[in-house]
Amino acid sequence: MDPVLLDLAGDVRTATERALAQRGDVWAKRYARLASDAGHTSGRIAERIVAWSRDQLGGLREQELAAMRSAGWPIVELDAMASAAEVLEQAWDALGLGRSTALPSPCVTG
């Protein structure tokens, strides 16, 4: 089998707002603290988390993608803003598997 990278791509702001709504105060406080420790102290919690995410993860993500490309790995971008079921369908399609009845049906919500 040849390796392939399924890259979940999406808008950081939308993902942050979704996570805040789904995961609540414990998640928000944890990531707000990380943002604050990195110097992001102004604005709403979501704005601070978005700024931290872009600073901390944006460059790292690009480095990882560049490393995969240089290693010859194909990279397939999936729309992570879609529902979990739609992202799974994208992955099946990208891998050329389609929805097979021979494979177990995953439990997906969302």
Biopython code that builds the backbone (N, CA, C, O; Angstrom):
import numpy as np
from Bio.PDB.StructureBuilder import StructureBuilder

atoms = [
    (1, "MET", "N", (0.838, -1.180, 0.000)),
    (1, "MET", "CA", (0.000, 0.000, 0.000)),
    (1, "MET", "C", (0.880, 1.239, 0.000)),
    (1, "MET", "O", (1.922, 1.281, 0.654)),
    (2, "ASP", "N", (0.449, 2.231, -0.733)),
    (2, "ASP", "CA", (1.154, 3.502, -0.763)),
    (2, "ASP", "C", (0.499, 4.472, 0.213)),
    (2, "ASP", "O", (-0.724, 4.492, 0.348)),
    (3, "PRO", "N", (1.314, 5.274, 0.892)),
    (3, "PRO", "CA", (0.746, 6.229, 1.850)),
    (3, "PRO", "C", (0.032, 7.369, 1.143)),
    (3, "PRO", "O", (0.375, 7.737, 0.019)),
    (4, "VAL", "N", (-0.953, 7.912, 1.811)),
    (4, "VAL", "CA", (-1.660, 9.105, 1.347)),
    (4, "VAL", "C", (-2.039, 9.901, 2.595)),
    (4, "VAL", "O", (-2.401, 9.331, 3.624)),
    (5, "LEU", "N", (-1.950, 11.213, 2.488)),
    (5, "LEU", "CA", (-2.321, 12.076, 3.602)),
    (5, "LEU", "C", (-3.692, 12.675, 3.326)),
    (5, "LEU", "O", (-3.889, 13.354, 2.319)),
    (6, "LEU", "N", (-4.631, 12.423, 4.216)),
    (6, "LEU", "CA", (-5.941, 13.056, 4.138)),
    (6, "LEU", "C", (-5.874, 14.298, 5.014)),
    (6, "LEU", "O", (-5.842, 14.206, 6.241)),
    (7, "ASP", "N", (-5.854, 15.451, 4.374)),
    (7, "ASP", "CA", (-5.676, 16.727, 5.065)),
    (7, "ASP", "C", (-7.038, 17.346, 5.349)),
    (7, "ASP", "O", (-7.765, 17.714, 4.426)),
    (8, "LEU", "N", (-7.375, 17.459, 6.619)),
    (8, "LEU", "CA", (-8.642, 18.074, 7.017)),
    (8, "LEU", "C", (-8.455, 19.582, 7.031)),
    (8, "LEU", "O", (-7.802, 20.124, 7.924)),
    (9, "ALA", "N", (-9.022, 20.255, 6.053)),
    (9, "ALA", "CA", (-8.838, 21.694, 5.905)),
    (9, "ALA", "C", (-10.148, 22.419, 6.182)),
    (9, "ALA", "O", (-11.227, 21.967, 5.799)),
    (10, "GLY", "N", (-10.023, 23.551, 6.856)),
    (10, "GLY", "CA", (-11.220, 24.334, 7.134)),
    (10, "GLY", "C", (-10.871, 25.657, 7.770)),
    (10, "GLY", "O", (-9.712, 25.933, 8.081)),
    (11, "ASP", "N", (-11.873, 26.457, 7.957)),
    (11, "ASP", "CA", (-11.721, 27.780, 8.534)),
    (11, "ASP", "C", (-11.522, 27.672, 10.046)),
    (11, "ASP", "O", (-12.349, 27.083, 10.742)),
    (12, "VAL", "N", (-10.435, 28.236, 10.547)),
    (12, "VAL", "CA", (-10.111, 28.147, 11.972)),
    (12, "VAL", "C", (-11.177, 28.834, 12.824)),
    (12, "VAL", "O", (-11.543, 28.328, 13.885)),
    (13, "ARG", "N", (-11.667, 29.959, 12.375)),
    (13, "ARG", "CA", (-12.679, 30.689, 13.150)),
    (13, "ARG", "C", (-13.961, 29.860, 13.279)),
    (13, "ARG", "O", (-14.521, 29.741, 14.369)),
    (14, "THR", "N", (-14.418, 29.296, 12.173)),
    (14, "THR", "CA", (-15.626, 28.473, 12.204)),
    (14, "THR", "C", (-15.426, 27.251, 13.091)),
    (14, "THR", "O", (-16.303, 26.900, 13.880)),
    (15, "ALA", "N", (-14.277, 26.607, 12.961)),
    (15, "ALA", "CA", (-13.990, 25.426, 13.779)),
    (15, "ALA", "C", (-13.931, 25.784, 15.264)),
    (15, "ALA", "O", (-14.385, 25.013, 16.108)),
    (16, "THR", "N", (-13.377, 26.942, 15.578)),
    (16, "THR", "CA", (-13.293, 27.378, 16.974)),
    (16, "THR", "C", (-14.676, 27.652, 17.539)),
    (16, "THR", "O", (-14.986, 27.232, 18.654)),
    (17, "GLU", "N", (-15.504, 28.349, 16.783)),
    (17, "GLU", "CA", (-16.873, 28.631, 17.243)),
    (17, "GLU", "C", (-17.648, 27.328, 17.447)),
    (17, "GLU", "O", (-18.396, 27.188, 18.414)),
    (18, "ARG", "N", (-17.464, 26.388, 16.538)),
    (18, "ARG", "CA", (-18.129, 25.089, 16.654)),
    (18, "ARG", "C", (-17.654, 24.355, 17.907)),
    (18, "ARG", "O", (-18.460, 23.795, 18.650)),
    (19, "ALA", "N", (-16.346, 24.361, 18.134)),
    (19, "ALA", "CA", (-15.789, 23.683, 19.310)),
    (19, "ALA", "C", (-16.277, 24.328, 20.601)),
    (19, "ALA", "O", (-16.589, 23.627, 21.563)),
    (20, "LEU", "N", (-16.344, 25.649, 20.631)),
    (20, "LEU", "CA", (-16.853, 26.334, 21.823)),
    (20, "LEU", "C", (-18.284, 25.905, 22.125)),
    (20, "LEU", "O", (-18.635, 25.657, 23.278)),
    (21, "ALA", "N", (-19.106, 25.819, 21.086)),
    (21, "ALA", "CA", (-20.508, 25.429, 21.279)),
    (21, "ALA", "C", (-20.633, 23.967, 21.701)),
    (21, "ALA", "O", (-21.466, 23.634, 22.545)),
    (22, "GLN", "N", (-19.816, 23.099, 21.123)),
    (22, "GLN", "CA", (-19.933, 21.668, 21.386)),
    (22, "GLN", "C", (-19.245, 21.223, 22.672)),
    (22, "GLN", "O", (-19.728, 20.321, 23.357)),
    (23, "ARG", "N", (-18.113, 21.856, 23.003)),
    (23, "ARG", "CA", (-17.279, 21.336, 24.090)),
    (23, "ARG", "C", (-17.377, 22.119, 25.385)),
    (23, "ARG", "O", (-16.952, 21.635, 26.434)),
    (24, "GLY", "N", (-17.928, 23.316, 25.328)),
    (24, "GLY", "CA", (-18.228, 24.054, 26.544)),
    (24, "GLY", "C", (-17.064, 24.736, 27.236)),
    (24, "GLY", "O", (-15.992, 24.940, 26.666)),
    (25, "ASP", "N", (-17.325, 25.081, 28.499)),
    (25, "ASP", "CA", (-16.420, 25.921, 29.281)),
    (25, "ASP", "C", (-15.059, 25.293, 29.564)),
    (25, "ASP", "O", (-14.045, 25.991, 29.543)),
    (26, "VAL", "N", (-15.020, 24.004, 29.825)),
    (26, "VAL", "CA", (-13.733, 23.369, 30.144)),
    (26, "VAL", "C", (-12.785, 23.508, 28.961)),
    (26, "VAL", "O", (-11.624, 23.880, 29.133)),
    (27, "TRP", "N", (-13.274, 23.213, 27.769)),
    (27, "TRP", "CA", (-12.463, 23.339, 26.555)),
    (27, "TRP", "C", (-12.072, 24.792, 26.345)),
    (27, "TRP", "O", (-10.910, 25.092, 26.072)),
    (28, "ALA", "N", (-13.042, 25.700, 26.470)),
    (28, "ALA", "CA", (-12.790, 27.126, 26.251)),
    (28, "ALA", "C", (-11.715, 27.645, 27.198)),
    (28, "ALA", "O", (-10.808, 28.361, 26.774)),
    (29, "LYS", "N", (-11.809, 27.295, 28.465)),
    (29, "LYS", "CA", (-10.830, 27.774, 29.448)),
    (29, "LYS", "C", (-9.434, 27.223, 29.167)),
    (29, "LYS", "O", (-8.442, 27.941, 29.293)),
    (30, "ARG", "N", (-9.360, 25.958, 28.788)),
    (30, "ARG", "CA", (-8.056, 25.348, 28.493)),
    (30, "ARG", "C", (-7.367, 26.087, 27.342)),
    (30, "ARG", "O", (-6.195, 26.449, 27.443)),
    (31, "TYR", "N", (-8.105, 26.306, 26.249)),
    (31, "TYR", "CA", (-7.493, 26.949, 25.091)),
    (31, "TYR", "C", (-7.333, 28.453, 25.274)),
    (31, "TYR", "O", (-6.410, 29.043, 24.711)),
    (32, "ALA", "N", (-8.200, 29.080, 26.041)),
    (32, "ALA", "CA", (-8.022, 30.499, 26.359)),
    (32, "ALA", "C", (-6.746, 30.692, 27.176)),
    (32, "ALA", "O", (-6.039, 31.683, 26.996)),
    (33, "ARG", "N", (-6.450, 29.755, 28.069)),
    (33, "ARG", "CA", (-5.223, 29.828, 28.862)),
    (33, "ARG", "C", (-3.994, 29.679, 27.966)),
    (33, "ARG", "O", (-3.016, 30.409, 28.127)),
    (34, "LEU", "N", (-4.041, 28.744, 27.029)),
    (34, "LEU", "CA", (-2.927, 28.592, 26.085)),
    (34, "LEU", "C", (-2.723, 29.870, 25.281)),
    (34, "LEU", "O", (-1.595, 30.317, 25.077)),
    (35, "ALA", "N", (-3.835, 30.452, 24.828)),
    (35, "ALA", "CA", (-3.758, 31.691, 24.051)),
    (35, "ALA", "C", (-3.170, 32.814, 24.889)),
    (35, "ALA", "O", (-2.307, 33.558, 24.424)),
    (36, "SER", "N", (-3.634, 32.935, 26.114)),
    (36, "SER", "CA", (-3.149, 33.977, 27.018)),
    (36, "SER", "C", (-1.657, 33.804, 27.299)),
    (36, "SER", "O", (-0.900, 34.775, 27.279)),
    (37, "ASP", "N", (-1.240, 32.569, 27.559)),
    (37, "ASP", "CA", (0.176, 32.294, 27.820)),
    (37, "ASP", "C", (1.056, 32.668, 26.629)),
    (37, "ASP", "O", (2.233, 32.989, 26.796)),
    (38, "ALA", "N", (0.480, 32.625, 25.426)),
    (38, "ALA", "CA", (1.223, 32.971, 24.212)),
    (38, "ALA", "C", (1.103, 34.456, 23.864)),
    (38, "ALA", "O", (1.612, 34.901, 22.836)),
    (39, "GLY", "N", (0.424, 35.219, 24.729)),
    (39, "GLY", "CA", (0.337, 36.658, 24.517)),
    (39, "GLY", "C", (-0.946, 37.164, 23.895)),
    (39, "GLY", "O", (-1.079, 38.362, 23.648)),
    (40, "HIS", "N", (-1.887, 36.282, 23.637)),
    (40, "HIS", "CA", (-3.171, 36.685, 23.047)),
    (40, "HIS", "C", (-4.153, 36.942, 24.185)),
    (40, "HIS", "O", (-4.817, 36.026, 24.672)),
    (41, "THR", "N", (-4.232, 38.215, 24.603)),
    (41, "THR", "CA", (-5.017, 38.551, 25.792)),
    (41, "THR", "C", (-6.174, 39.495, 25.521)),
    (41, "THR", "O", (-6.963, 39.763, 26.426)),
    (42, "SER", "N", (-6.301, 40.009, 24.303)),
    (42, "SER", "CA", (-7.405, 40.938, 24.040)),
    (42, "SER", "C", (-8.438, 40.290, 23.124)),
    (42, "SER", "O", (-8.128, 39.400, 22.333)),
    (43, "GLY", "N", (-9.663, 40.761, 23.254)),
    (43, "GLY", "CA", (-10.756, 40.241, 22.442)),
    (43, "GLY", "C", (-11.508, 39.128, 23.147)),
    (43, "GLY", "O", (-11.171, 38.716, 24.257)),
    (44, "ARG", "N", (-12.538, 38.658, 22.463)),
    (44, "ARG", "CA", (-13.332, 37.552, 22.991)),
    (44, "ARG", "C", (-12.483, 36.284, 23.058)),
    (44, "ARG", "O", (-11.435, 36.185, 22.422)),
    (45, "ILE", "N", (-12.953, 35.332, 23.832)),
    (45, "ILE", "CA", (-12.233, 34.057, 23.956)),
    (45, "ILE", "C", (-12.011, 33.434, 22.580)),
    (45, "ILE", "O", (-10.911, 32.970, 22.278)),
    (46, "ALA", "N", (-13.044, 33.423, 21.753)),
    (46, "ALA", "CA", (-12.910, 32.818, 20.424)),
    (46, "ALA", "C", (-11.819, 33.507, 19.616)),
    (46, "ALA", "O", (-11.030, 32.838, 18.949)),
    (47, "GLU", "N", (-11.765, 34.828, 19.667)),
    (47, "GLU", "CA", (-10.754, 35.574, 18.911)),
    (47, "GLU", "C", (-9.345, 35.247, 19.396)),
    (47, "GLU", "O", (-8.419, 35.121, 18.594)),
    (48, "ARG", "N", (-9.186, 35.110, 20.717)),
    (48, "ARG", "CA", (-7.869, 34.779, 21.267)),
    (48, "ARG", "C", (-7.441, 33.375, 20.859)),
    (48, "ARG", "O", (-6.279, 33.143, 20.523)),
    (49, "ILE", "N", (-8.392, 32.435, 20.892)),
    (49, "ILE", "CA", (-8.076, 31.051, 20.510)),
    (49, "ILE", "C", (-7.731, 30.973, 19.027)),
    (49, "ILE", "O", (-6.799, 30.269, 18.642)),
    (50, "VAL", "N", (-8.479, 31.693, 18.196)),
    (50, "VAL", "CA", (-8.195, 31.708, 16.755)),
    (50, "VAL", "C", (-6.794, 32.259, 16.501)),
    (50, "VAL", "O", (-6.029, 31.678, 15.731)),
    (51, "ALA", "N", (-6.456, 33.376, 17.144)),
    (51, "ALA", "CA", (-5.129, 33.973, 16.957)),
    (51, "ALA", "C", (-4.029, 33.003, 17.387)),
    (51, "ALA", "O", (-3.026, 32.845, 16.692)),
    (52, "TRP", "N", (-4.224, 32.352, 18.539)),
    (52, "TRP", "CA", (-3.247, 31.378, 19.020)),
    (52, "TRP", "C", (-3.113, 30.217, 18.030)),
    (52, "TRP", "O", (-2.002, 29.794, 17.709)),
    (53, "SER", "N", (-4.241, 29.710, 17.555)),
    (53, "SER", "CA", (-4.224, 28.581, 16.618)),
    (53, "SER", "C", (-3.456, 28.925, 15.355)),
    (53, "SER", "O", (-2.637, 28.139, 14.878)),
    (54, "ARG", "N", (-3.726, 30.097, 14.825)),
    (54, "ARG", "CA", (-3.034, 30.504, 13.594)),
    (54, "ARG", "C", (-1.541, 30.662, 13.833)),
    (54, "ARG", "O", (-0.730, 30.246, 13.005)),
    (55, "ASP", "N", (-1.174, 31.259, 14.958)),
    (55, "ASP", "CA", (0.250, 31.440, 15.268)),
    (55, "ASP", "C", (0.955, 30.114, 15.502)),
    (55, "ASP", "O", (2.028, 29.869, 14.951)),
    (56, "GLN", "N", (0.359, 29.270, 16.311)),
    (56, "GLN", "CA", (1.012, 28.038, 16.737)),
    (56, "GLN", "C", (0.933, 26.921, 15.709)),
    (56, "GLN", "O", (1.887, 26.163, 15.535)),
    (57, "LEU", "N", (-0.185, 26.820, 15.037)),
    (57, "LEU", "CA", (-0.423, 25.650, 14.200)),
    (57, "LEU", "C", (-0.299, 25.915, 12.709)),
    (57, "LEU", "O", (-0.021, 24.993, 11.942)),
    (58, "GLY", "N", (-0.498, 27.154, 12.285)),
    (58, "GLY", "CA", (-0.467, 27.459, 10.858)),
    (58, "GLY", "C", (0.858, 27.127, 10.205)),
    (58, "GLY", "O", (0.895, 26.436, 9.187)),
    (59, "GLY", "N", (1.952, 27.616, 10.784)),
    (59, "GLY", "CA", (3.272, 27.349, 10.224)),
    (59, "GLY", "C", (3.652, 25.886, 10.308)),
    (59, "GLY", "O", (4.240, 25.334, 9.378)),
    (60, "LEU", "N", (3.319, 25.262, 11.417)),
    (60, "LEU", "CA", (3.608, 23.842, 11.595)),
    (60, "LEU", "C", (2.879, 23.005, 10.550)),
    (60, "LEU", "O", (3.449, 22.074, 9.981)),
    (61, "ARG", "N", (1.622, 23.340, 10.304)),
    (61, "ARG", "CA", (0.835, 22.612, 9.306)),
    (61, "ARG", "C", (1.495, 22.713, 7.933)),
    (61, "ARG", "O", (1.618, 21.712, 7.227)),
    (62, "GLU", "N", (1.918, 23.913, 7.557)),
    (62, "GLU", "CA", (2.564, 24.091, 6.253)),
    (62, "GLU", "C", (3.867, 23.304, 6.167)),
    (62, "GLU", "O", (4.183, 22.744, 5.117)),
    (63, "GLN", "N", (4.621, 23.256, 7.252)),
    (63, "GLN", "CA", (5.859, 22.471, 7.272)),
    (63, "GLN", "C", (5.566, 20.984, 7.107)),
    (63, "GLN", "O", (6.268, 20.285, 6.376)),
    (64, "GLU", "N", (4.534, 20.506, 7.784)),
    (64, "GLU", "CA", (4.169, 19.090, 7.666)),
    (64, "GLU", "C", (3.728, 18.754, 6.247)),
    (64, "GLU", "O", (4.121, 17.722, 5.701)),
    (65, "LEU", "N", (2.913, 19.622, 5.647)),
    (65, "LEU", "CA", (2.467, 19.379, 4.277)),
    (65, "LEU", "C", (3.650, 19.383, 3.311)),
    (65, "LEU", "O", (3.719, 18.548, 2.409)),
    (66, "ALA", "N", (4.580, 20.320, 3.497)),
    (66, "ALA", "CA", (5.764, 20.374, 2.639)),
    (66, "ALA", "C", (6.601, 19.106, 2.789)),
    (66, "ALA", "O", (7.117, 18.582, 1.802)),
    (67, "ALA", "N", (6.737, 18.613, 4.014)),
    (67, "ALA", "CA", (7.499, 17.380, 4.245)),
    (67, "ALA", "C", (6.837, 16.194, 3.551)),
    (67, "ALA", "O", (7.519, 15.365, 2.950)),
    (68, "MET", "N", (5.527, 16.115, 3.633)),
    (68, "MET", "CA", (4.811, 15.010, 2.984)),
    (68, "MET", "C", (4.969, 15.086, 1.469)),
    (68, "MET", "O", (5.188, 14.072, 0.806)),
    (69, "ARG", "N", (4.856, 16.301, 0.928)),
    (69, "ARG", "CA", (5.034, 16.461, -0.522)),
    (69, "ARG", "C", (6.447, 16.047, -0.942)),
    (69, "ARG", "O", (6.619, 15.342, -1.936)),
    (70, "SER", "N", (7.452, 16.486, -0.186)),
    (70, "SER", "CA", (8.831, 16.156, -0.557)),
    (70, "SER", "C", (9.099, 14.657, -0.437)),
    (70, "SER", "O", (9.983, 14.129, -1.111)),
    (71, "ALA", "N", (8.345, 13.975, 0.412)),
    (71, "ALA", "CA", (8.482, 12.521, 0.548)),
    (71, "ALA", "C", (7.697, 11.777, -0.531)),
    (71, "ALA", "O", (7.757, 10.551, -0.625)),
    (72, "GLY", "N", (6.963, 12.536, -1.342)),
    (72, "GLY", "CA", (6.212, 11.920, -2.427)),
    (72, "GLY", "C", (4.818, 11.451, -2.062)),
    (72, "GLY", "O", (4.167, 10.757, -2.843)),
    (73, "TRP", "N", (4.358, 11.826, -0.881)),
    (73, "TRP", "CA", (3.015, 11.423, -0.473)),
    (73, "TRP", "C", (1.977, 12.275, -1.194)),
    (73, "TRP", "O", (2.093, 13.500, -1.218)),
    (74, "PRO", "N", (0.979, 11.650, -1.772)),
    (74, "PRO", "CA", (-0.130, 12.450, -2.292)),
    (74, "PRO", "C", (-0.923, 13.032, -1.122)),
    (74, "PRO", "O", (-1.113, 12.376, -0.098)),
    (75, "ILE", "N", (-1.377, 14.256, -1.290)),
    (75, "ILE", "CA", (-2.159, 14.925, -0.251)),
    (75, "ILE", "C", (-3.541, 15.205, -0.812)),
    (75, "ILE", "O", (-3.685, 15.858, -1.846)),
    (76, "VAL", "N", (-4.547, 14.708, -0.125)),
    (76, "VAL", "CA", (-5.935, 14.925, -0.522)),
    (76, "VAL", "C", (-6.577, 15.821, 0.522)),
    (76, "VAL", "O", (-6.644, 15.471, 1.700)),
    (77, "GLU", "N", (-7.044, 16.973, 0.084)),
    (77, "GLU", "CA", (-7.675, 17.910, 1.007)),
    (77, "GLU", "C", (-9.152, 17.570, 1.153)),
    (77, "GLU", "O", (-9.882, 17.453, 0.169)),
    (78, "LEU", "N", (-9.572, 17.414, 2.403)),
    (78, "LEU", "CA", (-10.973, 17.150, 2.716)),
    (78, "LEU", "C", (-11.567, 18.394, 3.366)),
    (78, "LEU", "O", (-10.884, 19.101, 4.107)),
    (79, "ASP", "N", (-12.827, 18.655, 3.088)),
    (79, "ASP", "CA", (-13.519, 19.806, 3.661)),
    (79, "ASP", "C", (-13.952, 19.479, 5.080)),
    (79, "ASP", "O", (-14.974, 18.825, 5.288)),
    (80, "ALA", "N", (-13.181, 19.929, 6.048)),
    (80, "ALA", "CA", (-13.473, 19.634, 7.451)),
    (80, "ALA", "C", (-14.632, 20.453, 7.994)),
    (80, "ALA", "O", (-15.046, 20.245, 9.135)),
    (81, "MET", "N", (-15.159, 21.369, 7.216)),
    (81, "MET", "CA", (-16.299, 22.163, 7.662)),
    (81, "MET", "C", (-17.618, 21.424, 7.431)),
    (81, "MET", "O", (-18.670, 21.843, 7.913)),
    (82, "ALA", "N", (-17.545, 20.336, 6.698)),
    (82, "ALA", "CA", (-18.735, 19.516, 6.458)),
    (82, "ALA", "C", (-19.043, 18.703, 7.718)),
    (82, "ALA", "O", (-18.261, 18.688, 8.668)),
    (83, "SER", "N", (-20.171, 18.042, 7.707)),
    (83, "SER", "CA", (-20.522, 17.183, 8.843)),
    (83, "SER", "C", (-19.557, 15.998, 8.900)),
    (83, "SER", "O", (-18.876, 15.692, 7.922)),
    (84, "ALA", "N", (-19.508, 15.346, 10.041)),
    (84, "ALA", "CA", (-18.634, 14.185, 10.198)),
    (84, "ALA", "C", (-18.952, 13.116, 9.152)),
    (84, "ALA", "O", (-18.044, 12.506, 8.587)),
    (85, "ALA", "N", (-20.227, 12.894, 8.900)),
    (85, "ALA", "CA", (-20.622, 11.889, 7.903)),
    (85, "ALA", "C", (-20.134, 12.283, 6.508)),
    (85, "ALA", "O", (-19.689, 11.431, 5.739)),
    (86, "GLU", "N", (-20.220, 13.574, 6.186)),
    (86, "GLU", "CA", (-19.765, 14.033, 4.869)),
    (86, "GLU", "C", (-18.244, 13.940, 4.740)),
    (86, "GLU", "O", (-17.733, 13.596, 3.675)),
    (87, "VAL", "N", (-17.523, 14.244, 5.816)),
    (87, "VAL", "CA", (-16.065, 14.119, 5.787)),
    (87, "VAL", "C", (-15.678, 12.654, 5.585)),
    (87, "VAL", "O", (-14.750, 12.352, 4.835)),
    (88, "LEU", "N", (-16.380, 11.756, 6.247)),
    (88, "LEU", "CA", (-16.119, 10.331, 6.066)),
    (88, "LEU", "C", (-16.365, 9.916, 4.618)),
    (88, "LEU", "O", (-15.574, 9.166, 4.045)),
    (89, "GLU", "N", (-17.443, 10.391, 4.032)),
    (89, "GLU", "CA", (-17.726, 10.085, 2.620)),
    (89, "GLU", "C", (-16.610, 10.609, 1.715)),
    (89, "GLU", "O", (-16.188, 9.928, 0.780)),
    (90, "GLN", "N", (-16.137, 11.827, 2.000)),
    (90, "GLN", "CA", (-15.034, 12.389, 1.220)),
    (90, "GLN", "C", (-13.804, 11.486, 1.308)),
    (90, "GLN", "O", (-13.129, 11.237, 0.310)),
    (91, "ALA", "N", (-13.527, 11.003, 2.514)),
    (91, "ALA", "CA", (-12.368, 10.131, 2.713)),
    (91, "ALA", "C", (-12.525, 8.826, 1.943)),
    (91, "ALA", "O", (-11.599, 8.387, 1.260)),
    (92, "TRP", "N", (-13.697, 8.206, 2.054)),
    (92, "TRP", "CA", (-13.951, 6.967, 1.301)),
    (92, "TRP", "C", (-13.715, 7.207, -0.191)),
    (92, "TRP", "O", (-13.033, 6.427, -0.854)),
    (93, "ASP", "N", (-14.287, 8.293, -0.708)),
    (93, "ASP", "CA", (-14.152, 8.600, -2.137)),
    (93, "ASP", "C", (-12.696, 8.859, -2.519)),
    (93, "ASP", "O", (-12.222, 8.365, -3.543)),
    (94, "ALA", "N", (-11.986, 9.634, -1.695)),
    (94, "ALA", "CA", (-10.594, 9.965, -1.987)),
    (94, "ALA", "C", (-9.715, 8.721, -2.036)),
    (94, "ALA", "O", (-8.756, 8.659, -2.805)),
    (95, "LEU", "N", (-10.047, 7.743, -1.219)),
    (95, "LEU", "CA", (-9.271, 6.508, -1.175)),
    (95, "LEU", "C", (-9.754, 5.475, -2.186)),
    (95, "LEU", "O", (-9.209, 4.375, -2.277)),
    (96, "GLY", "N", (-10.789, 5.846, -2.947)),
    (96, "GLY", "CA", (-11.309, 4.942, -3.958)),
    (96, "GLY", "C", (-12.082, 3.774, -3.397)),
    (96, "GLY", "O", (-12.231, 2.744, -4.054)),
    (97, "LEU", "N", (-12.574, 3.931, -2.183)),
    (97, "LEU", "CA", (-13.286, 2.834, -1.540)),
    (97, "LEU", "C", (-14.787, 2.925, -1.715)),
    (97, "LEU", "O", (-15.465, 1.898, -1.760)),
    (98, "GLY", "N", (-15.315, 4.117, -1.814)),
    (98, "GLY", "CA", (-16.764, 4.258, -1.866)),
    (98, "GLY", "C", (-17.385, 3.674, -0.616)),
    (98, "GLY", "O", (-16.672, 3.265, 0.300)),
    (99, "ARG", "N", (-18.659, 3.632, -0.570)),
    (99, "ARG", "CA", (-19.349, 3.020, 0.578)),
    (99, "ARG", "C", (-19.525, 1.552, 0.265)),
    (99, "ARG", "O", (-20.317, 1.180, -0.601)),
    (100, "SER", "N", (-18.797, 0.732, 0.961)),
    (100, "SER", "CA", (-18.836, -0.702, 0.711)),
    (100, "SER", "C", (-19.600, -1.400, 1.828)),
    (100, "SER", "O", (-19.394, -1.122, 3.009)),
    (101, "THR", "N", (-20.471, -2.295, 1.440)),
    (101, "THR", "CA", (-21.190, -3.065, 2.455)),
    (101, "THR", "C", (-20.274, -4.094, 3.107)),
    (101, "THR", "O", (-20.616, -4.671, 4.139)),
    (102, "ALA", "N", (-19.102, -4.325, 2.498)),
    (102, "ALA", "CA", (-18.150, -5.267, 3.084)),
    (102, "ALA", "C", (-17.432, -4.670, 4.290)),
    (102, "ALA", "O", (-16.855, -5.394, 5.101)),
    (103, "LEU", "N", (-17.472, -3.345, 4.400)),
    (103, "LEU", "CA", (-16.816, -2.678, 5.520)),
    (103, "LEU", "C", (-17.826, -2.403, 6.615)),
    (103, "LEU", "O", (-18.995, -2.147, 6.327)),
    (104, "PRO", "N", (-17.399, -2.452, 7.855)),
    (104, "PRO", "CA", (-18.337, -2.157, 8.947)),
    (104, "PRO", "C", (-18.813, -0.716, 8.868)),
    (104, "PRO", "O", (-18.067, 0.172, 8.457)),
    (105, "SER", "N", (-20.028, -0.495, 9.254)),
    (105, "SER", "CA", (-20.591, 0.842, 9.249)),
    (105, "SER", "C", (-20.130, 1.585, 10.496)),
    (105, "SER", "O", (-20.443, 1.177, 11.615)),
    (106, "PRO", "N", (-19.381, 2.683, 10.305)),
    (106, "PRO", "CA", (-18.902, 3.421, 11.477)),
    (106, "PRO", "C", (-20.042, 4.168, 12.149)),
    (106, "PRO", "O", (-21.040, 4.511, 11.515)),
    (107, "CYS", "N", (-19.883, 4.408, 13.412)),
    (107, "CYS", "CA", (-20.859, 5.187, 14.166)),
    (107, "CYS", "C", (-20.457, 6.646, 14.059)),
    (107, "CYS", "O", (-19.490, 7.074, 14.690)),
    (108, "VAL", "N", (-21.186, 7.409, 13.270)),
    (108, "VAL", "CA", (-20.864, 8.810, 13.043)),
    (108, "VAL", "C", (-22.063, 9.649, 13.414)),
    (108, "VAL", "O", (-23.190, 9.349, 13.020)),
    (109, "THR", "N", (-21.820, 10.696, 14.169)),
    (109, "THR", "CA", (-22.883, 11.643, 14.489)),
    (109, "THR", "C", (-22.473, 13.010, 14.011)),
    (109, "THR", "O", (-21.285, 13.291, 13.850)),
    (110, "GLY", "N", (-23.450, 13.863, 13.782)),
    (110, "GLY", "CA", (-23.120, 15.237, 13.404)),
    (110, "GLY", "C", (-23.528, 15.537, 12.079)),
    (110, "GLY", "O", (-23.322, 16.655, 11.608)),
]
sb = StructureBuilder()
sb.init_structure("model")
sb.init_model(0)
sb.init_chain("A")
sb.init_seg("    ")
for serial, (resi, resn, name, xyz) in enumerate(atoms, 1):
    if name == "N":
        sb.init_residue(resn, " ", resi, " ")
    sb.init_atom(name, np.array(xyz, "f"), 0.0, 1.0, " ", f" {name:<3s}", serial, name[0])
structure = sb.get_structure()
